[in-house]
Amino acid sequence: MSRLGPGFLITAAFIGPGTVTTATLAGAQYGYSLTWIVTFSVIATIILQEMSARLGLVTQQGLAEAIKASIHFAPLRYIALLLVVCAIGFGNTAYQAGNLTGAAIGLQNLSDGSLVQWTLIISVFSALLLATGTFSIIRNVLTILVVLMSAVFITTLWYAEPDFGEILTSLFTPSVPSGSLLTAIALIGTTIVPYNLFLHASVAKHSLNARSKEGQTQYVYNKDMARIRIDSSVAIAIGGLITLAIVCTSAAAFFTHGIAPNTQNLALQLEPLLGEQAKLFFAIGLLSAGITSAVTAPLAAAYTICAVFGWSSSPKGFAFRLTWFFVLAIGTGVCFIGITPLSAILFAQASNGLLLPFIAIFLLWVMNKQDILGDYTNGPISNTLGGIIVVFVSSLGIYKLVSLFWG
């Protein structure tokens, strides 16, 4: 895993139980009609994550530190940082509930036991990993399992015999079927994950091949910039292909035959390839994805919030540990209030989609600060594409919120 670029870490982070569940529900309920949202999400993720990686590479700062440095008017800076804390803290809490629920569903399908019991066990296990700081080997093993599950989805796509003509048409023909808006927002939220924008900058700042006491030469900058752009584009495109495969296999297995998905039959889409072993394999993959994400989300929140308040970002620091503990504990508590498992996961992804515009606006703001990025600020194309993404996602979110209160 360490030999892969930061882009593959980002892909591993967003391919969790939320992606599997949200993409499955999208295909099962609306067929291939929302595949264009996957196309948009992948392109948007590549654009935004490139900005985040470029920020970390050039400034050697994370996104939170850059926001602090770029807003000089104190009241505005405090408001901006408060929004960041709310977006990442609350957003990751919702996301964490989905991670834990997804992993618990995997365990429940492997053995006896209630969903609440397995959620608590997974929470304790995740806390132990975070507390010891020795989770890297386990994380890599789990990531391999997630990648294996992803490969099976892509292979199964061919065995499921979906309508490839309809898929191709839907990929480039925007449509939002009645009642699908929340699912569309969730598909965006499960791909363009707000905390990944913070995580990517933090990882990319350690990715330089060479370093001098006086600073980086333009040659080194450009060489690493090209490498990170290729790495991110390829890795995120692979993640998008995985999401697309899940949507399409689900559409072929559920939507085409009029079957409603639930926690017990999600593996039905793998049966064309795996037969009777589909349920076992799906459960292991979902468990692996859930635990991996259950560690990543509190970790990213801790890095971000500690940077905002100027606290030590050492994994053994008290503030750092307290932050991830609260995210993990509250996420666990959300799982115990009686929300249906699939609804909890879908809500987590939709929350990400609604919070995304705020984080994207901050990112665009920072990427245009010449005193921070110098010659590496956004150009007209990057700003235009970034602006289109913000307007589109904001419009979906505002429309959904308006429809909730006045629909």
Secondary structure, DSSP 8 states (H G I E B T S, - for coil): -TTS-HHHHHHHHHSSHHHHHHHHHHHHHHTTTTHHHHHHHHHHHHHHHHHHHHHHHHHS--HHHHHHHH--SHHHHHHHHHHHHHHHHHHHHHHHHHHHHHHHHHHHHHSSS-HHHHHHHHHHHHHHHHHHT--HHHHHHHHHHHHHHHHHHHHHHHHT---HHHHHHHHTS----TT-HHHHHHHHHHHS-HHHHHHHHHHHTT--S---TT---HHHHHHHHHHHHHHHHHHHHHHHHHHHHHHHHHIIIIITTT----TTTGGGGGHHHHGGGHHHHHHHHHHHHHHHHHHHHHHHHHHHHHHHHT----TTSHHHHHHHHHHHHHHHHHHTS---HHHHHHHHHHHHHHHHHHHHHHHHHHTT-HHHHGGGS--HHHHHHHHHHHHHHHHHHHHHHHHHHH-
